[in-house]
Amino acid sequence: MIKFLDLKGITQLYAKEIQKAADDVISSGWYLQGKANATFEQHYAEYIGTKHCVGVANGLDALIWIYRAYMEMGLMQEGDEVIVPANTYIASILAITENGLKPVLVEPDIETLEMDDQLIEQAVTPRTRSILIVHLYGRCAYTERIGELCKKHRLKLVEDNAQAHGCRYSEIRTGSLGDAAGHSFYPGKNLGALGDGGAITTNDPALADCIRALANYGSERKYAFKYKGRNSRLDEIQAAILDVKLRHLDDDNHRRQQIAHYYYKHISNPLVQLPTLLDDAQNVYHIFPILCTKRDRLQQYLTEQGIQTLIHYPIPPHQQECYREWNTMSLPVTEQIHRQELSLPISPVLTDEEAMAVVKALNNFQ
């Protein structure tokens, strides 16, 4: 079986370095908010290109804390609106509603699979306070038009960078394009921990300080609580492991890009639609999505050929039971993507032979 993602194989690439990093933390006797966390935060901020990085428990918390901090700082209040792509993973939406803010769903472009920047301005109202762009699949979602709209309407630009570690827009890395960004280090991400983890990057020192306190029970100093916060901290072992993997991230992304180029060059089945090809800088291929009107039959066929695939994601947010108030909404482009999307195997340890087998099977599908 060709695995969709061989996490064990990826970990084995750097097993000795990871083991040493974990052993160093264990031997130190300091397991939370210590040297490993501070070191990773510094290195990741430098890599992304921001002044501040705050490690937190996971990627969802990272987004939640950004909007919670803006509310604590008096820049947003309950009922304010956040424009967000309709076809995102539900975490992007949960972070908004968790804070009592209102998501405004905007359809994607079927060619890019990212939020259609031509539809954003018509969604802006007097209550709009932010645009949340999601670099879905590892593709850069930022456009000059989005940046101009944020300036024109004085909106906070927040990035969901959970799937795009190392991606760029021109010479600027995603995660530093807007006012703040949330990052996930779930094990399957391009930069993945061996457990949960997340971070916020920003150039705003007040925002960083507020988030750091919120994620530490609301405390700026021991036993003094400025906010009603929660416990959401990146632990020392995960920080140390992430610091090891960060050193190899660009090489890992390069391998993903090599596989993607092979897919783009050799996939020729007319039943398969590929998203617009971007420059390598703008796509780190966390996921390689294709669209197919016979998606479910294609997935079953590939399984029979020994090829594991996944669907990202079978049910769009507006059709989920937890958002039943949206269930009658019609978002045809989003619904088409969620109905037709299939993700092919791609990872730093996928071999050339495996990529060739994926393409051969895909092209033979009828």
VEXLUMKOL-670363 format. One record per residue: residue in three letters; x, y, z of N, C-alpha, C in turn; residue number from 0. Coordinates in steps of 0.05 Angstrom, whole numbers. Atoms other than C-alpha are relative to their C-alpha. Last residue first. Layout:
// VEXLUMKOL-670363
   aa    n_xx    n_yy    n_zz   ca_xx   ca_yy   ca_zz    c_xx    c_yy    c_zz    i
  ALA       X       Y       Z       X       Y       Z       X       Y       Z  NUM
...
***
This chain:
// VEXLUMKOL-670363
   aa    n_xx    n_yy    n_zz   ca_xx   ca_yy   ca_zz    c_xx    c_yy    c_zz    i
  GLN      20      -8      20    -245     109    -331     -27       4      12  365
  PHE      28      -1     -10    -183     106    -287     -19       9     -22  364
  ASN      14      24      10    -119      88    -324     -29      -1       9  363
  ASN       5      -3      29     -90     158    -316     -15     -23     -12  362
  LEU      18     -22       4     -98     154    -240      -7       3     -30  361
  ALA      27       9      -8     -66      86    -236     -20      21      -6  360
  LYS       8      21      18      -5     109    -276     -29     -10       6  359
  VAL       8     -12      26       0     174    -237     -10     -22     -19  358
  VAL      25     -16      -4      -1     139    -169     -10      11     -27  357
  ALA      23      19      -2      49      86    -193     -26      15       4  356
  MET       6      10      26      97     141    -217     -24     -19       1  355
  ALA      13     -22      15      93     176    -150      -8     -10     -28  354
  GLU      27      -2     -11     109     110    -115     -16      21     -15  353
  GLU      15      23       9     169      99    -160     -29       0       9  352
  ASP       7      -5      29     194     169    -148     -17     -23     -11  351
  THR     -22       5      20     191     155     -73     -10       7     -28  350
  LEU      12      14      23     144     188     -22      22      -4     -21  349
  VAL     -11      27       3     188     205      38     -14     -16     -22  348
  PRO     -29       1       5     181     281      37      11     -28      -4  347
  SER     -15      -4     -25     105     274      30      30       0      -7  346
  ILE     -22     -19       4      50     270     -23      14       4      27  345
  PRO     -24       2     -18      -4     218     -32      21      20      -7  344
  LEU     -19      21       8     -64     245     -71      23      -2      20  343
  SER     -28      -8      -6    -121     285     -40      18     -24      -6  342
  LEU     -14      23      -9    -192     279     -70      30       7       2  341
  GLU     -29      -1      -8    -240     337     -78      10     -28       9  340
  GLN     -17      11      21    -306     326    -117      29      -2       9  339
  ARG      12      24      13    -363     337     -68      20     -14     -18  338
  HIS       2      21     -21    -326     385     -22     -11     -26     -11  337
  ILE     -27       8      -9    -304     425     -83      -2     -22      20  336
  GLN     -13      15      21    -374     426    -113      28     -10       9  335
  GLU      12      27       0    -405     447     -47      12     -18     -22  334
  THR      -9      15     -23    -357     505     -42     -10     -28       0  333
  VAL     -28       6       5    -373     527    -112      12     -16      22  332
  PRO      -5      21      20    -448     519    -101      29      -6      -6  331
  LEU     -27      -8       7    -455     557     -35      11     -20     -21  330
  SER     -10      11      26    -529     553     -21      27      12      -7  329
  MET     -15     -17      18    -548     564      52       8     -15     -25  328
  THR      16      -6      24    -602     520      82      15      19     -20  327
  ASN       4      24      17    -555     487     131     -16       5     -25  326
  TRP     -10      -5      27    -529     553     159      -9     -21     -20  325
  GLU      13     -24       9    -569     552     224       9       8     -28  324
  ARG      25       7      13    -547     479     231     -15      26     -10  323
  TYR       8     -26      11    -476     502     246     -27      -3     -15  322
  CYS      -6     -20     -21    -460     444     293      -6      28      -9  321
  GLU      22      -2     -19    -496     398     244       5      22      21  320
  GLN      -5      15     -25    -446     413     189     -23       4      20  319
  GLN      18      23       0    -473     437     121       5     -18      25  318
  HIS      27      -9      -1    -443     507     126     -21     -23      -1  317
  PRO       8     -11     -25    -375     479     145     -30       7       1  316
  PRO      -8     -27      -4    -368     436      82     -11      11      27  315
  ILE      23     -16      -6    -375     360      88       9      29       5  314
  PRO      24      10      13    -326     312      54     -25      17       5  313
  TYR      13      13     -23    -263     352      68     -27      -8     -10  312
  HIS      -2     -24     -15    -206     343      48     -19      21     -12  311
  ILE      18     -21       9    -217     272      24       2      24      19  310
  LEU      18     -11     -19    -160     222      33     -18      21     -13  309
  THR       7     -28       4    -121     175     -12     -18       9      23  308
  GLN      17     -12     -20     -86     108      -2      -4      30      -6  307
  ILE      -7     -28      -3     -60      73     -64     -19      13      20  306
  GLY     -20      -2     -21     -59      -3     -68       9      28       6  305
  GLN     -26       0      12     -94      -8    -135      23       3      21  304
  GLU      -3      27      11    -159     -28    -100      28      -2     -14  303
  THR      -4      18     -23    -152      36     -59       5     -28     -10  302
  LEU     -28      -3      -8    -143      75    -124       6     -18      24  301
  TYR     -18      12      20    -208      46    -151      29       2       9  300
  GLN       2      29      -3    -246      63     -87      19     -15     -19  299
  GLN     -14       7     -24    -221     134     -90       0     -30       5  298
  LEU     -29      -2       5    -240     140    -163      15      -8      26  297
  ARG      -7      24      15    -311     114    -148      31       0      -6  296
  ASP       2      23     -18    -318     166     -93       8     -26     -15  295
  ARG     -20       1     -22    -291     222    -136      -2     -25      16  294
  LYS       4      28      -9    -331     210    -200      18      -6      24  293
  THR      28       3      -3    -338     285    -214      -8     -29       9  292
  CYS      10      20      18    -264     291    -201     -30      -4       5  291
  LEU      29       1       1    -225     347    -169      -8     -20     -21  290
  ILE      11       1      27    -152     340    -148     -30       1       2  289
  PRO      28       5       6    -118     362     -85      -5      -3     -29  288
  PHE       2      -3      29     -43     354     -68     -29      -7      -7  287
  ILE      19      19      12     -39     369       6       1       4     -30  286
  HIS       8      16     -24      16     403      46     -19     -22     -10  285
  TYR      13      26       5      39     423     -23      -3     -16      25  284
  VAL     -18      20     -13      89     479      -5     -14     -27       1  283
  ASN      14      25      -6      57     527     -55      20     -20      12  282
  GLN      27      -5     -10      72     601     -67     -15     -26       6  281
  ALA       0     -16     -24     148     596     -73     -28       2      13  280
  ASP      -7      16     -23     140     539    -122       0      16      26  279
  ASP     -29       2      -4     104     583    -171       6     -15      25  278
  LEU     -12     -24     -11      30     565    -175      31      -3      -1  277
  LEU     -28       4      -8      -5     513    -219      12      27       9  276
  THR     -19     -17      14     -80     526    -220      28      -5      11  275
  PRO       2     -29      -5    -118     468    -188      22      15     -15  274
  LEU     -20      -9     -18    -119     401    -224      -3      29       6  273
  GLN      -6     -28       2    -182     371    -255      21       8      21  272
  VAL     -13     -11     -24    -186     296    -266       7      30      -6  271
  LEU      20       1     -22    -235     263    -314      10      15      25  270
  PRO      19     -22       3    -191     284    -373     -21       1      22  269
  ASN      27      10       2    -136     237    -347     -20      23      -1  268
  SER      12      -7      25     -69     268    -363     -29      -9      -3  267
  ILE      29       7      -3     -30     268    -298     -14      11     -25  266
  HIS       7      26      11      43     270    -322     -30      -8       4  265
  LYS     -10       6      27      68     341    -316     -12     -25     -12  264
  TYR      10     -19      20      26     364    -258       8      -7     -28  263
  TYR      29       3       3      39     301    -219     -11      19     -21  262
  TYR       4      25      15     114     304    -231     -30      -4      -5  261
  HIS      -6      -6      28     114     377    -210      -3     -25     -17  260
  ALA      22     -14      11      78     357    -146       5       7     -30  259
  ILE      22      19       5     130     305    -130     -23      14     -14  258
  GLN      -9      18      21     187     356    -138     -22     -20      -7  257
  GLN       2     -14      26     148     406     -97       9     -17     -23  256
  ARG      29      -1       6     140     357     -39      -4      13     -27  255
  ARG       7      27       9     215     345     -41     -29      -1      -8  254
  HIS     -11       3      27     227     420     -37      -6     -27     -12  253
  ASN      18     -13      19     181     424      22       9      -2     -28  252
  ASP      24      17       1     223     373      60     -20      12     -20  251
  ASP      -7      24      16     286     412      43     -24     -18      -4  250
  ASP      -2      -9      28     254     477      67       8     -24     -18  249
  LEU      26      -6      12     231     444     132       3       7     -30  248
  HIS       2      16      24     297     411     152     -25       7     -17  247
  ARG     -25      -2      15     319     461     205      -2     -15     -27  246
  LEU      -1     -26      13     247     468     228      25       3     -17  245
  LYS      13       3      26     246     394     243       0      26     -16  244
  VAL     -15      18      17     297     401     299     -12       0     -28  243
  ASP     -24     -15       7     262     462     329      19     -16     -18  242
  LEU       7     -19      22     196     425     325      25      16      -9  241
  ILE       3      15      24     225     369     367      -5      18     -24  240
  ALA     -27       9       7     250     418     420      -1     -17     -26  239
  ALA     -15     -23       9     182     453     422      28      -8     -10  238
  GLN      10      -6      27     146     386     427      15      24     -12  237
  ILE      -9      22      18     190     366     486      -9       6     -28  236
  GLU     -28      -1       6     182     434     521       9     -22     -20  235
  ASP     -19      11     -20     107     438     520      28      -2     -11  234
  LEU     -17      19      16      68     488     477      20     -12      20  233
  ARG     -29      -5       3      18     522     524      13     -22     -16  232
  SER      -5       7      27     -57     531     526      29       5      -7  231
  ASN     -26      12       2     -83     536     597       4     -10     -28  230
  ARG       1      29       0    -141     584     595      29     -10       0  229
  GLY     -14      15      20    -154     657     606      -4     -30       2  228
  LYS      11      27      -4    -202     701     643      11     -18     -21  227
  TYR      22       9      17    -156     761     638     -11     -27      10  226
  LYS      12     -23      13    -111     802     684     -24      -8     -17  225
  PHE      15       7      25     -94     745     730     -15      24     -11  224
  ALA      16     -24       6     -40     754     783     -12      -3     -27  223
  TYR      23      -2     -18     -15     688     812     -14      27      -2  222
  LYS       9      22     -16      51     692     774     -21       8      21  221
  ARG     -20       7     -21      56     750     727     -12     -20      19  220
  GLU     -25     -13      10      20     765     661      23      -4      20  219
  SER     -19     -11     -19     -34     714     678      24      13     -14  218
  GLY       6     -29      -1     -96     700     636      20      15      17  217
  TYR      21      -5     -20     -91     625     651      -9      29       2  216
  ASN     -11       8     -25     -27     622     611     -19       7      23  215
  ALA      -5      28       3     -57     624     541      13     -11      26  214
  LEU      25      15       3     -89     691     556       5     -30       1  213
  ALA      14       0     -26     -22     719     582     -26     -17      -2  212
  ARG     -16      16     -19      17     700     520     -13      -2      27  211
  ILE       4      28       6     -40     725     476      16     -18      19  210
  CYS      27       8      -8     -39     793     509      -5     -30      -4  209
  ASP       1       1     -29      36     799     504     -27      -9      10  208
  ALA     -15      23      -9      35     780     430      -1      -2      31  207
  LEU      15      24       6     -20     830     415      14     -25      11  206
  ALA      23       0     -19      16     886     451     -17     -25      -5  205
  PRO      -8       8     -26      81     869     414     -23      -2      20  204
  ASP      13     -17     -20      49     871     345       7      -9      28  203
  ASN     -19     -22      -5      96     841     293     -11      19      21  202
  THR      10     -27       3      57     775     295      23      20       3  201
  THR     -21     -19       7      65     700     297     -12      27      -6  200
  ILE       9     -25      13      18     654     335      25      16      -7  199
  ALA     -13     -25      -6      36     582     351     -14      23     -14  198
  GLY       7     -23      17      11     511     353      15      25       8  197
  GLY     -15     -24      -5      23     442     382     -10      21     -19  196
  ASP      12     -26       8      -7     373     385      19      23       6  195
  GLY      24      -4     -17      33     309     385     -12      26      -9  194
  LEU       8      27      -5      98     287     353     -23      -1      20  193
  ALA     -10      10     -25     104     356     323      -6     -30       2  192
  GLY      17      15     -19      93     372     250      14      -9      25  191
  LEU     -16      -2     -25     123     424     204     -17     -12      22  190
  ASN     -27      -1      11      93     402     137      21       4      22  189
  LYS      -6     -25      14      31     383     178      29      -1     -12  188
  GLY       0       2      29      13     311     193       7      24     -15  187
  PRO     -20      17      11      36     314     266       1      -2     -30  186
  TYR      11      27       0      -7     374     284      19     -18     -15  185
  PHE     -22      20       3      39     434     286     -10     -28       5  184
  SER       4      26     -12     -15     486     272      24     -18      -4  183
  HIS     -14      23      12      -1     559     258      -6     -25      16  182
  GLY       1      24     -16     -43     621     271      12     -23     -15  181
  ALA       4      26      13     -24     687     239      -1     -22      20  180
  ALA      -6      23     -18     -25     760     259      -7     -25     -16  179
  ASP      -4     -11     -27     -29     830     227       7     -23      20  178
  GLY      21     -16     -12     -19     804     156       7      10      28  177
  LEU      12     -18      20      35     778     110     -21      19      12  176
  SER     -10     -27      -5      80     748     164     -13      21     -19  175
  GLY      -4      -2     -29      50     679     171      11      26       8  174
  THR      26       0     -12      60     667      97       4      -3      30  173
  ARG      12      26      -7     132     682      81     -29       4      10  172
  ILE      11      -1     -28     150     746      45     -13     -27       6  171
  GLU     -22       8     -18     196     744     -16      -9      -2      29  170
  SER     -24     -14       8     139     742     -67      23      -9      18  169
  TYR      12     -18      20      83     710     -27      22      19      -8  168
  ARG      -7     -28       3     116     652       8     -20      14     -19  167
  CYS      11     -11      25     102     582      36       7      30      -1  166
  GLY     -21      -3      20     148     555      90      -9      12     -26  165
  HIS     -26      -7     -11      94     527     135      21       2     -22  164
  ALA     -18     -13      19      30     527      94      26       9      11  163
  GLN      -8      19      20     -23     481     124      22      11     -18  162
  ALA      -3      27     -11     -38     514     191      12     -19     -21  161
  ASN     -24      11      13     -24     584     164       5     -29       8  160
  ASP       0      28      -9     -93     612     180      22     -14     -15  159
  GLU      -6      23      17     -75     685     167      -4     -26      16  158
  VAL     -10      23     -15    -107     746     199       4     -24     -19  157
  LEU      -5      23      17    -115     812     163      13     -22      17  156
  LYS     -22      17      -8    -146     863     210       2     -23     -19  155
  LEU       6      27     -10    -193     909     172      26     -13       9  154
  ARG     -13       0     -27    -186     984     161      -7     -26      14  153
  HIS      22       2     -20    -236     984     102      11      -3      29  152
  LYS      23     -17       7    -187    1010      50     -21       0      22  151
  LYS      -7     -27      -4    -126     978      82     -23      19      -4  150
  CYS      -4      -4     -29    -158     910      88       8      29       6  149
  LEU      26      -1     -13    -185     916      17       3       4      30  148
  GLU      12     -27       5    -116     933     -10     -27       3      14  147
  GLY     -15     -19     -16     -85     871      23     -12      28      -3  146
  ILE       8       5     -28    -140     827      -6      14      20      18  145
  ARG      27     -11      -3    -129     858     -75      -9      -3      29  144
  GLU      -3     -29      -4     -54     845     -70     -27      12       5  143
  THR      -2     -15      25     -70     771     -62       3      30       7  142
  TYR      -1     -29       0     -60     723      -3       1      11     -29  141
  ALA      27     -11       5     -84     651      -8       0      31      -2  140
  CYS       2     -27     -10     -15     619     -15     -27      12      -8  139
  ARG      -1     -20      21     -25     545     -28      -4      28      12  138
  GLY     -28     -10       3      -6     495      26       3      20     -21  137
  TYR     -16      20      15     -72     456      19      30       7      -2  136
  LEU      10      28       1    -110     517      45      17     -17     -19  135
  HIS     -18      10      20     -72     581      60      -5     -30      -3  134
  VAL      -9      27      -7    -133     607      97      18     -10     -23  133
  ILE      -7      16      24    -148     681      96      12     -26      10  132
  LEU     -16      24      -6    -185     711     155       6     -15     -25  131
  ILE       0      21      20    -210     781     138      19     -22       9  130
  SER     -23      16       8    -225     825     197      -6     -17     -24  129
  ARG     -24      -8     -14    -270     877     229      25     -14     -10  128
  THR     -23      16       8    -334     876     189      25      11      14  127
  ARG      -8      16     -23    -392     908     228      25     -17      -6  126
  PRO     -11     -17     -21    -402     966     178      10     -16      25  125
  THR      22     -17     -11    -409     913     123      12      18      22  124
  VAL      -8     -19     -21    -359     878      77     -25      16       9  123
  ALA       6      12     -26    -387     818      38       6      19      23  122
  GLN      29       0      -3    -389     857     -28     -10     -12      26  121
  GLU       9     -26      -8    -315     870     -18     -30       2       3  120
  ILE      -4      -8     -28    -297     797     -15     -13      26       6  119
  LEU      26       2     -14    -326     769     -80       2      12      28  118
  GLN      19     -17      14    -269     788    -127     -27       1      14  117
  ASP      -3     -28     -10    -219     760     -77     -18      20     -15  116
  ASP       1     -17      23    -245     690     -89       1      29       8  115
  MET      22     -20      -1    -224     650     -28       2      19     -24  114
  GLU      -2     -20     -22    -176     594     -48     -22      21      -2  113
  LEU      11      12     -24    -191     532     -91       4      18      25  112
  THR     -21      -1     -20    -148     563    -146      -6     -15      26  111
  GLU     -26       5      13    -190     546    -207      23      -1      21  110
  ILE      -2      29       6    -257     538    -170      27      -7     -13  109
  ASP      -4       2      29    -248     607    -139       4     -29      -7  108
  PRO     -27       1      12    -273     603     -67      -2       2     -31  107
  GLU      -6      23      18    -340     627     -39      29       1     -11  106
  VAL      -4      -9      27    -343     676      19       9     -24     -17  105
  LEU     -12      19      18    -372     658      87       1      10     -29  104
  VAL      14      -7      25    -384     714     137      14     -17     -21  103
  PRO     -14       6      25    -365     687     206     -18       8     -24  102
  LYS      17      11      21    -397     725     264      16      -6     -25  101
  LEU      -1     -15      25    -358     737     328     -16     -15     -21  100
  GLY      25     -15       3    -378     707     395       0      19     -24   99
  ASN      -3     -26     -11    -306     687     409     -25      17      -2   98
  GLU      -8       3     -28    -317     613     398       2      27      14   97
  THR      25       2     -16    -354     633     334       7      -5      30   96
  ILE      16     -25       1    -290     659     302     -24      -2      18   95
  ALA     -15     -22     -14    -242     604     323     -16      26       1   94
  LEU       3       3     -29    -294     552     304      14      22      15   93
  ILE      26     -10      -8    -296     578     232      -4      -1      30   92
  SER      -1     -29       6    -221     569     219     -26      13       9   91
  ALA     -15     -14     -21    -224     502     255       0      30      -4   90
  ILE      19     -12     -20    -279     478     207      15      15      22   89
  TYR       4      20     -22    -230     466     150     -14      15      22   88
  THR     -22       6     -18    -241     519      96      -6     -24      18   87
  ASN      -9      28       4    -290     518      38      23      -8      19   86
  ALA      22      19      -6    -331     580      57      10     -29      -1   85
  PRO       8      17      22    -270     625      60     -20     -22       8   84
  VAL     -15      25       0    -272     674     118      -8     -17     -24   83
  ILE       3      12      27    -297     746     128      20     -24      -1   82
  VAL     -26       8      12    -299     763     202      -6     -15     -26   81
  GLU      -1      20      22    -358     801     230      28      -5      -9   80
  ASP     -16      -9      22    -369     836     297       4     -22     -20   79
  GLY      18      -8      21    -425     807     340      15      12     -24   78
  GLU      18      21       9    -383     805     403     -20      11     -21   77
  GLN      19       7     -21    -331     860     405     -19     -21     -11   76
  MET      23      15      10    -268     878     367     -18      -6      23   75
  LEU       1      -4      29    -210     926     376     -23     -14     -13   74
  GLY      20     -20       8    -219     934     451      -3       5     -29   73
  MET     -13     -25       6    -153     900     469     -20      22      -8   72
  GLU     -10     -11     -26    -191     843     502      13      27      -4   71
  MET      23      -9     -15    -229     834     436       9      11      27   70
  TYR      10     -25      12    -165     834     395     -25      10      15   69
  ALA     -17     -22      -7    -137     783     444      -9      27     -12   68
  ARG       5      -7     -28    -196     737     436      17      24       9   67
  TYR      25     -16       0    -188     741     360      -8       7      29   66
  ILE      -4     -24      16    -115     720     362     -25      18       3   65
  TRP     -14     -20     -17    -127     671     419       4      26     -15   64
  ILE      18     -10     -21    -179     631     380      13      23      15   63
  LEU      20     -18      13    -133     626     319     -19      12      21   62
  ALA     -15     -22      11     -75     597     360     -19      21     -12   61
  ASP      -5     -19     -21    -123     554     400      14      25     -11   60
  LEU      25     -13      -5    -144     520     336       2      21      22   59
  GLY       6     -20      21     -72     508     317     -26      14       4   58
  ASN       8      10      26     -53     473     381      -7      22     -19   57
  ALA       5      28      -1     -26     481     452      -7     -13     -27   56
  VAL      24       8     -14       7     548     445      -6     -29      -4   55
  GLY       8      28       2      75     577     426     -25      -6      16   54
  VAL      10      11     -25      79     652     419      -9     -28      -4   53
  CYS      13      26       3     121     681     363      -7      -9      28   52
  HIS      10      15     -23     142     754     358     -11     -27      -9   51
  LYS     -15      -7     -24     184     799     313      -8     -18      23   50
  THR      14     -17     -18     161     767     248      16       5      25   49
  GLY      -6     -28       5     198     739     189     -17      19      16   48
  ILE      24     -11      12     171     667     187       5      30      -8   47
  TYR       6      14      25     240     638     198     -24      12     -14   46
  GLU     -20      -8      20     260     690     250      -5     -13     -27   45
  ALA       5     -28       7     195     680     287      20       9     -21   44
  TYR      23       0      18     206     604     284      -8      29      -8   43
  HIS      -8      10      26     277     610     312     -24       1     -20   42
  GLN     -19     -19      13     256     655     369       7      -9     -28   41
  GLU      15     -24       6     195     613     388      18      20     -15   40
  PHE      16       4      23     237     550     383     -16      25      -8   39
  THR     -18       4      23     290     576     430     -17      -4     -25   38
  ALA     -10     -26       8     239     602     480      17      -1     -25   37
  ASN      22     -16      11     203     536     481      10      27     -10   36
  ALA       7      11      27     266     496     489     -22      16     -13   35
  LYS     -19      -8      20     291     542     545      -8     -10     -28   34
  GLY     -29      -1      -5     231     536     589      16       8     -24   33
  GLN      -8     -28       0     156     547     589      30       3       7   32
  LEU      19     -20      10     140     475     609      13      28       1   31
  TYR      17      11      20     183     413     620     -21      18     -12   30
  TRP      18     -23       5     244     433     660     -17      -7     -24   29
  GLY      19      -2     -22     282     373     690     -19      23      -2   28
  SER      -1     -27     -12     339     384     641     -17       3      25   27
  SER     -22      -2     -19     349     310     628       1      27      14   26
  ILE       5      18     -22     280     303     597      22       3      21   25
  VAL      21     -12     -16     292     364     554      -5     -17      24   24
  ASP     -10     -24     -12     359     338     529     -21      14      18   23
  ASP     -16       8     -23     330     269     517      11      25      15   22
  ALA      18       9     -22     276     299     473      16      -8      25   21
  ALA      14     -23      -9     327     337     431     -19      -7      23   20
  LYS     -18     -16     -17     372     276     427     -14      25      11   19
  GLN      -5      14     -25     315     232     403      18      16      19   18
  ILE      24      -2     -16     294     283     351       4     -13      27   17
  GLU       1     -28     -10     365     289     324     -24       4      18   16
  LYS     -22      -4     -19     372     213     320      -1      29      12   15
  ALA       5      14     -25     303     204     288      22       6      21   14
  TYR     -15     -16     -19     311     256     233      -1     -12      28   13
  LEU     -20     -17      14     289     217     173      19      14      19   12
  GLN     -25      15       1     255     166     219      22      16     -15   11
  THR     -14      -2     -26     201     217     235      27     -13      -1   10
  ILE      -9     -28      -3     182     222     162      16       4      26    9
  GLY     -23      -4      18     179     146     155      12      28       2    8
  LYS     -23      14     -11     135     140     216      25       4     -17    7
  LEU     -11     -15     -23      89     194     190      24     -13      13    6
  ASP     -15      19     -17      80     159     123      13      15      23    5
  LEU     -21     -15     -14      26     202      90      13     -19      20    4
  PHE       5     -28       5     -23     177      38      22      17      13    3
  LYS      14     -15     -21       9     109      43      -5      29      -9    2
  ILE     -13     -26       0      25      69     -19     -15      18      20    1
  MET      17     -24       0       0       0       0      17      25       0    0
***
